[in-house]
Amino acid sequence: MRKRNYKYAGNRHDHKKRKQFVLETGLTGFLCTCNFHERGCVADAYRLLNLFADEKSESDIKKEFETSTSTNTFDDKVDKSLNVANEIEDISTALEKEISELQTEREMPLPSRKFQVVDTGVKNMIFISSTLPNPLELVTKIVSKLDRTKEQCTRYLLRLLPIEVICKAYMDNIKTKASDLFEKYFAQEPKTFSIIFNRRSNNSIKRNEIIEDLAEIILKKNPGNKADLKNPDIAVIVEVIRGFCLLSIAPHYYKFKKYNLLEICNSTNSKISPKAKSINKDDCKDDSNISALDTVKQEEIIADDKNLDTQIEKKEQIS
């Protein structure tokens, strides 16, 4: 008799373990896109997020230095220097400790992990859940440094979007969650905005309806807010994936190449050719970016939502 293969996805032995790592409401984190190399994308995302999350800012380092120098006396420093040799661990012990820590983290429940890949049910779309209080802060740090240094540090990870809200893909839920989120970014100072809508494996949410409703909420938060398709201060990214809606706030969306990490590193400050300018103009006319004022005018153009989604995905792959 053949032995039972416990690695088979349909077996209950593995099914129970994987069931908790699926997209659900209340999660926050990072939406990653790739071109077929999902394992490589996950590895890139883990490495990049951990690298920047553990990286301390210059101000934090300065504060730590000032507090340590002010509290430590000369005798304390002498005692520490004498005990340095006793505190050094053996290499094998350090490795065992690190392995045990990784195993402990793996056994932790999903909400307790710093970063954890979550199945979205859609190919080339990966979600990394996080316990960090502000995903946008970490992504801003990453794209700003890449834009400054132009040093490519990912191979398979293409776009990295901070996700601050995940809710069920029903209009009432989306509007309620969006209103709370917009209070944080649009209620204080007037800002220009653009709403970008993408939909995958979902036909219930209509493009015009959600863009009009979200634009209305933004305008109510502050009458000074205005739509700007070409260079908005903040882009609101609405990603509908199956039965869930993911909301992202992306400042300087076009400056940072739609948060495409490879494009950020490949971009230069050289003059843009006429061909590139015409391409950029066409991109700005993309129906995925529709302001509150343009929505009514675009009804005939975007009547066929399904074909439009295909065009948008092709444009994103080209960019």
C-alpha positions as CSV (number, residue, x, y, z in Angstrom):
1,M,0.0,0.0,0.0
2,R,1.3,3.5,-0.9
3,K,2.1,5.9,1.8
4,R,-0.1,8.9,2.1
5,N,1.4,12.1,0.7
6,Y,0.9,14.8,3.4
7,K,2.3,17.5,1.1
8,Y,-0.7,17.2,-1.2
9,A,-2.7,20.5,-0.9
10,G,-6.0,18.7,-0.6
11,N,-5.0,16.7,2.5
12,R,-6.4,17.9,5.8
13,H,-3.0,17.7,7.4
14,D,-1.7,20.6,5.5
15,H,-5.0,22.3,4.8
16,K,-5.6,23.4,8.4
17,K,-2.1,24.9,8.6
18,R,-2.5,27.0,5.4
19,K,-6.1,28.1,6.0
20,Q,-5.1,31.0,8.3
21,F,-2.7,32.5,5.8
22,V,-5.4,34.0,3.5
23,L,-6.6,37.5,2.9
24,E,-9.0,38.8,5.5
25,T,-10.5,42.0,6.8
26,G,-8.5,44.1,9.3
27,L,-5.1,43.2,8.0
28,T,-2.5,45.9,7.0
29,G,0.7,45.5,5.1
30,F,2.1,45.6,1.6
31,L,0.7,44.6,-1.8
32,C,3.4,43.2,-4.1
33,T,3.2,42.5,-7.8
34,C,5.5,40.3,-9.9
35,N,5.8,38.6,-13.3
36,F,5.3,34.8,-12.6
37,H,8.2,34.5,-10.2
38,E,6.1,34.5,-7.0
39,R,8.7,32.8,-4.8
40,G,11.4,35.2,-5.8
41,C,9.0,38.1,-5.2
42,V,8.3,36.9,-1.7
43,A,12.0,36.5,-0.9
44,D,12.7,40.0,-2.3
45,A,9.9,41.5,-0.3
46,Y,10.9,39.8,3.0
47,R,14.5,40.9,2.5
48,L,13.7,44.5,1.5
49,L,11.1,45.0,4.2
50,N,13.2,43.6,7.0
51,L,16.2,45.6,5.8
52,F,14.5,48.9,6.0
53,A,12.3,48.1,9.0
54,D,15.4,47.3,11.1
55,E,17.3,50.3,9.7
56,K,17.4,53.0,12.3
57,S,17.2,56.7,11.3
58,E,20.0,59.1,12.0
59,S,17.9,60.9,14.6
60,D,17.2,57.6,16.4
61,I,20.9,56.8,16.5
62,K,21.8,60.3,17.7
63,K,19.3,60.1,20.5
64,E,20.5,56.7,21.6
65,F,24.1,58.0,21.6
66,E,23.2,61.0,23.7
67,T,21.2,59.0,26.3
68,S,24.0,56.4,26.6
69,T,26.7,59.0,27.0
70,S,24.7,61.0,29.6
71,T,23.8,58.1,31.8
72,N,26.9,55.9,31.6
73,T,29.7,56.8,34.1
74,F,33.3,56.1,33.6
75,D,33.1,53.1,36.0
76,D,30.3,51.7,34.0
77,K,32.3,51.8,30.8
78,V,35.2,50.1,32.5
79,D,33.0,47.3,33.8
80,K,31.4,46.9,30.4
81,S,34.8,46.6,28.7
82,L,35.9,44.0,31.2
83,N,32.8,41.9,30.6
84,V,32.9,42.1,26.8
85,A,34.8,38.8,26.5
86,N,32.3,37.0,28.7
87,E,29.4,38.2,26.7
88,I,30.6,37.0,23.3
89,E,28.7,33.8,22.3
90,D,30.1,30.9,20.5
91,I,29.2,30.9,16.8
92,S,27.3,27.6,17.0
93,T,25.3,28.8,20.0
94,A,24.4,32.0,18.2
95,L,23.3,30.0,15.1
96,E,21.1,27.7,17.3
97,K,19.6,30.7,19.0
98,E,18.8,32.4,15.6
99,I,17.2,29.1,14.3
100,S,15.1,28.7,17.4
101,E,13.9,32.4,17.1
102,L,12.9,31.8,13.5
103,Q,11.0,28.6,14.5
104,T,9.3,30.4,17.3
105,E,8.2,33.2,14.9
106,R,6.9,30.7,12.5
107,E,4.8,29.0,15.1
108,M,3.3,32.4,16.2
109,P,-0.2,33.2,15.1
110,L,-0.6,35.4,12.0
111,P,-1.4,38.7,13.7
112,S,1.8,38.5,15.9
113,R,4.2,38.2,13.0
114,K,6.2,41.2,11.8
115,F,5.9,40.1,8.1
116,Q,3.9,37.2,6.7
117,V,3.0,36.3,3.2
118,V,-0.8,35.9,2.6
119,D,-2.5,34.2,-0.3
120,T,-4.6,36.6,-2.4
121,G,-6.0,33.9,-4.7
122,V,-4.8,35.9,-7.7
123,K,-1.6,35.1,-9.7
124,N,1.2,37.7,-9.5
125,M,-0.5,39.5,-6.7
126,I,1.1,38.9,-3.2
127,F,0.1,40.4,0.1
128,I,2.6,40.7,3.0
129,S,0.7,41.3,6.2
130,S,2.5,43.3,8.9
131,T,2.3,44.4,12.5
132,L,3.9,47.7,11.8
133,P,1.6,50.6,12.7
134,N,2.3,52.6,9.5
135,P,3.1,50.7,6.3
136,L,3.2,53.9,4.3
137,E,6.1,55.2,6.4
138,L,8.2,52.2,5.5
139,V,7.3,52.2,1.8
140,T,8.1,55.9,1.6
141,K,11.5,55.3,3.2
142,I,12.2,52.6,0.6
143,V,11.1,54.4,-2.6
144,S,12.8,57.7,-1.5
145,K,16.1,55.9,-1.0
146,L,15.8,54.0,-4.3
147,D,15.0,57.2,-6.1
148,R,18.0,58.9,-4.5
149,T,20.6,56.1,-5.0
150,K,19.2,54.4,-8.1
151,E,20.6,51.1,-6.6
152,Q,18.5,48.1,-7.6
153,C,17.9,45.8,-4.7
154,T,15.1,43.6,-6.0
155,R,14.9,41.2,-8.9
156,Y,11.4,39.8,-9.0
157,L,9.4,42.3,-6.9
158,L,8.0,45.0,-9.1
159,R,5.5,47.2,-7.4
160,L,5.2,47.7,-3.6
161,L,2.1,49.4,-2.3
162,P,1.3,50.2,1.4
163,I,-2.1,48.8,2.3
164,E,-3.7,50.6,5.3
165,V,-7.3,49.1,5.0
166,I,-8.7,45.8,3.9
167,C,-12.5,45.4,4.0
168,K,-15.2,43.4,2.3
169,A,-15.8,44.5,-1.3
170,Y,-19.3,46.0,-0.6
171,M,-19.9,49.7,-1.3
172,D,-21.2,50.5,2.2
173,N,-18.1,48.9,3.8
174,I,-15.7,50.6,1.4
175,K,-17.2,54.1,1.9
176,T,-17.1,53.7,5.7
177,K,-13.5,52.5,5.9
178,A,-12.4,55.1,3.2
179,S,-14.0,57.9,5.2
180,D,-12.0,57.0,8.3
181,L,-8.8,56.7,6.2
182,F,-9.3,60.0,4.4
183,E,-9.8,61.8,7.6
184,K,-6.1,61.3,8.3
185,Y,-4.8,62.5,4.9
186,F,-7.4,64.9,3.4
187,A,-9.1,66.8,6.3
188,Q,-6.3,69.2,7.4
189,E,-4.6,70.9,4.4
190,P,-6.0,71.1,0.9
191,K,-4.4,68.5,-1.4
192,T,-4.7,67.4,-5.0
193,F,-5.7,63.8,-5.5
194,S,-6.3,61.1,-8.0
195,I,-8.3,57.9,-7.6
196,I,-6.9,54.8,-9.3
197,F,-9.1,51.7,-9.5
198,N,-8.0,48.2,-10.3
199,R,-10.2,45.1,-10.2
200,R,-9.3,41.4,-10.4
201,S,-11.7,38.5,-10.2
202,N,-14.6,40.7,-9.2
203,N,-17.5,42.0,-11.3
204,S,-19.7,43.5,-8.6
205,I,-17.9,46.8,-8.0
206,K,-18.4,49.3,-10.7
207,R,-15.7,51.7,-11.6
208,N,-17.8,54.9,-12.0
209,E,-19.7,54.3,-8.8
210,I,-16.7,53.8,-6.5
211,I,-14.7,56.6,-8.0
212,E,-17.6,59.1,-7.7
213,D,-18.4,58.1,-4.1
214,L,-14.7,58.2,-2.9
215,A,-14.1,61.6,-4.7
216,E,-17.2,63.0,-3.0
217,I,-15.9,61.8,0.4
218,I,-12.6,63.5,-0.2
219,L,-14.2,66.8,-1.3
220,K,-16.4,66.7,1.9
221,K,-13.3,66.3,4.1
222,N,-11.9,69.6,2.8
223,P,-13.5,71.8,0.1
224,G,-10.0,72.9,-1.0
225,N,-9.2,69.4,-2.2
226,K,-9.0,69.2,-6.0
227,A,-8.6,66.4,-8.5
228,D,-5.4,66.2,-10.5
229,L,-4.7,63.4,-12.9
230,K,-1.2,64.3,-14.0
231,N,0.6,65.2,-10.7
232,P,-1.5,64.6,-7.6
233,D,-0.2,65.1,-4.1
234,I,-1.8,61.9,-3.1
235,A,-3.1,59.0,-5.2
236,V,-5.8,56.8,-3.6
237,I,-5.3,53.3,-4.9
238,V,-8.3,51.0,-4.8
239,E,-7.5,47.4,-5.4
240,V,-10.4,45.0,-5.5
241,I,-9.3,41.4,-5.3
242,R,-12.0,38.8,-5.4
243,G,-14.2,39.6,-2.4
244,F,-11.9,42.1,-0.7
245,C,-11.1,45.8,-1.2
246,L,-7.6,47.1,-0.4
247,L,-7.1,50.8,0.1
248,S,-3.7,52.4,-0.3
249,I,-2.5,56.0,0.1
250,A,0.4,56.8,-2.3
251,P,2.0,60.2,-2.2
252,H,3.9,61.4,-5.3
253,Y,2.6,58.4,-7.2
254,Y,4.0,59.4,-10.6
255,K,7.2,60.8,-9.3
256,F,7.9,57.4,-7.8
257,K,6.9,55.6,-11.0
258,K,3.7,54.2,-9.6
259,Y,5.8,52.6,-6.9
260,N,7.5,50.3,-9.4
261,L,10.8,49.7,-7.7
262,L,12.6,48.6,-10.9
263,E,11.4,51.7,-12.8
264,I,12.5,54.0,-10.0
265,C,16.1,52.6,-10.2
266,N,16.1,52.7,-14.0
267,S,14.8,56.2,-14.3
268,T,17.3,59.0,-15.0
269,N,17.2,62.8,-14.8
270,S,17.9,63.1,-18.5
271,K,15.6,65.0,-20.8
272,I,12.5,63.1,-21.9
273,S,12.2,62.4,-25.6
274,P,9.0,63.5,-27.5
275,K,8.0,59.8,-27.8
276,A,8.2,59.3,-24.1
277,K,6.2,62.5,-23.5
278,S,3.5,61.2,-25.8
279,I,3.5,57.9,-24.0
280,N,3.2,59.7,-20.6
281,K,0.3,61.7,-21.9
282,D,-1.5,58.5,-23.0
283,D,-0.9,57.0,-19.5
284,C,-2.4,60.1,-17.9
285,K,-5.5,59.6,-20.0
286,D,-5.8,56.1,-18.6
287,D,-9.4,55.5,-17.4
288,S,-8.1,54.0,-14.2
289,N,-7.4,57.7,-13.1
290,I,-10.8,59.5,-13.1
291,S,-11.5,62.6,-11.1
292,A,-14.9,63.6,-9.7
293,L,-15.3,66.1,-12.5
294,D,-14.4,63.7,-15.4
295,T,-16.4,60.8,-14.3
296,V,-19.6,61.7,-16.0
297,K,-17.8,62.5,-19.3
298,Q,-16.0,59.1,-19.3
299,E,-19.2,57.0,-19.0
300,E,-19.2,56.0,-22.7
301,I,-15.5,55.3,-22.8
302,I,-15.5,53.0,-19.8
303,A,-18.8,51.2,-20.4
304,D,-17.0,47.9,-21.0
305,D,-15.2,47.5,-17.6
306,K,-13.8,44.1,-18.4
307,N,-11.9,45.2,-21.6
308,L,-10.7,48.3,-19.7
309,D,-9.2,46.2,-16.9
310,T,-7.3,44.2,-19.5
311,Q,-5.9,47.4,-21.0
312,I,-4.9,48.7,-17.6
313,E,-3.1,45.5,-16.7
314,K,-1.2,45.5,-20.0
315,K,-0.1,49.1,-19.5
316,E,1.1,48.3,-16.0
317,Q,3.2,45.4,-17.3
318,I,4.7,47.6,-20.0
319,S,5.5,50.3,-17.5
